[in-house]
Amino acid sequence: MANSVTVEKLGQSAILTINNPPANLWTLASLRELGAVMEEIEQDDLIRSVVLTGEGDAFFSAGADLNQFAGGDRQLAAEVIDAFALAFGAIRGFHGVTVAAINGYALGGGLECALACDYMVAEVGAQLGLPETKVGLLPCAGGTKALTDKVGVSWAKRIILGGEILTAAKALSIGLVEEVVDPGLSKIVAVSLANKVARQAPRAIQEVRKLIVGSAYHDMEEHLALEKQAMLRLVGGEEQLEGVAAFMGKRTPKWCDDE
């Protein structure tokens, strides 16, 4: 049986493809597989970025396989919800940068997967939404918070409560995705973006990501204190000394994790 999440390592990037055609649905097994893949990649210091995309050219992922909820089995539902939390939590907690290359429909758990990433690149024909309420369910993989954090309360209500499906252009206009590209180019652009970030100082990237994600929970005074702590963790370190020396010497820095 083919893997439901395939992995291709390309330089310092790992390209993960959701491989459950035709709609690349999430099952308990595929979510656990994604979690295991992310755990393995987390241990690889040479991998500094992850790109997630969907197999084929029509679906990034249409979300959870509804067969898992058809019988009303609450125990199974709880297991699926926990698997979503672990898998997408691993994406959010990854030590490098993560980019979703949305090559088609990204619905329900598919959009929640993309929302777990740092950046979202969508192709012109992509469709995005969280339509779970249409079938008596709700986004259970962090979507109600992640979407609200990204587009605000009003748009989150419109998308989730109204079951609205957005075009890529509309998603771009409200800040849901960062870039819209021509059909077939999402993975190429996502890898290019990931590589650009991966060239920066790895530990500085880790510290900055933590600060940005945590900024919503602190006022400016608290945040400035956290920035100072993070900055002082970097100052005097091998990476920081190399970065400044390379800049002053007009050369490309060689980070400690480089081969």
C-alpha positions, 0 to 999 in steps of 0.5 A, spaced: 500 500 500 502 506 498 504 511 503 499 516 504 504 522 506 510 521 501 517 525 502 522 528 498 528 531 500 531 537 496 537 540 499 535 543 505 527 542 504 523 536 505 517 536 500 511 532 503 505 530 499 498 528 501 497 522 497 490 519 498 487 520 491 482 523 489 481 528 494 487 527 499 482 525 505 485 525 512 484 518 515 486 516 522 492 512 519 494 518 514 494 523 520 498 518 524 503 517 518 503 525 518 505 526 525 510 520 524 513 523 518 514 530 522 517 527 528 522 524 523 524 531 520 524 534 526 530 530 528 534 532 522 537 538 523 539 539 515 532 540 514 530 547 515 524 547 511 517 543 509 513 544 503 506 541 504 502 539 497 497 535 495 497 529 490 494 531 483 492 537 480 485 538 483 486 537 491 490 539 496 486 536 501 478 536 502 479 534 509 477 529 513 474 522 510 467 523 513 466 515 513 469 516 520 464 520 522 458 516 519 456 512 524 456 517 530 462 513 534 465 518 539 471 514 541 473 514 533 472 521 533 476 523 539 482 519 536 481 522 529 481 529 533 487 527 537 491 525 531 489 532 527 492 535 534 498 531 534 500 532 526 498 539 525 501 541 532 508 538 529 507 542 523 506 548 527 512 546 532 517 545 526 524 548 528 524 551 521 519 554 516 513 551 513 509 552 507 503 550 504 503 549 496 495 549 495 494 546 488 486 545 488 481 545 493 483 546 501 477 544 505 476 543 512 482 539 515 485 540 508 485 548 510 487 547 517 493 543 515 495 549 511 493 554 516 498 550 521 504 552 516 507 559 516 506 561 509 500 559 504 501 559 496 495 558 492 494 556 485 489 561 481 484 555 481 484 553 488 478 553 493 478 554 500 474 553 506 471 550 512 464 547 511 464 542 516 457 546 519 454 543 513 454 536 515 453 538 522 460 538 525 465 543 526 473 545 525 476 540 530 484 541 528 485 548 530 481 552 525 476 556 529 482 559 532 487 559 526 483 562 521 480 567 526 488 569 528 489 570 520 483 573 518 479 576 524 473 575 527 468 577 522 471 573 516 472 567 520 465 567 522 463 568 515 467 563 512 465 558 518 458 559 520 456 561 512 460 555 510 463 560 504 468 557 500 473 562 497 477 563 491 484 564 491 483 571 489 479 572 495 483 569 500 489 573 498 485 579 498 483 578 506 490 575 508 488 568 508 494 566 503 500 570 502 501 569 494 497 566 488 500 563 482 499 560 476 496 553 475 502 548 476 506 553 480 505 552 487 510 547 489 515 551 485 514 557 488 513 554 495 520 551 495 523 557 492 520 561 498 522 556 503 529 556 500 530 563 501 528 563 509 532 556 510 538 561 508 537 565 514 540 563 520 537 557 523 537 559 530 535 566 529 529 563 525 527 559 531 527 565 536 523 569 531 518 564 529 516 563 537 516 571 538 511 572 532 507 566 534 507 568 542 506 576 540 498 575 541 499 573 548 503 579 550 503 586 551 508 590 548 512 591 555 512 583 556 514 582 548 520 587 549 522 583 555 522 576 551 525 579 545 531 581 549 531 574 552 531 571 545 536 576 543 541 575 548 541 567 547 543 569 540 549 574 542 555 571 542 553 564 539 557 561 534 551 562 529 551 570 531 559 571 530 559 567 524 553 571 521 556 578 523 563 576 520 560 573 514 557 580 513 563 584 514 567 580 510 562 580 504 561 573 504 556 568 504 555 565 512 556 558 513 551 556 519 553 550 523 548 545 521 550 546 514 554 540 510 
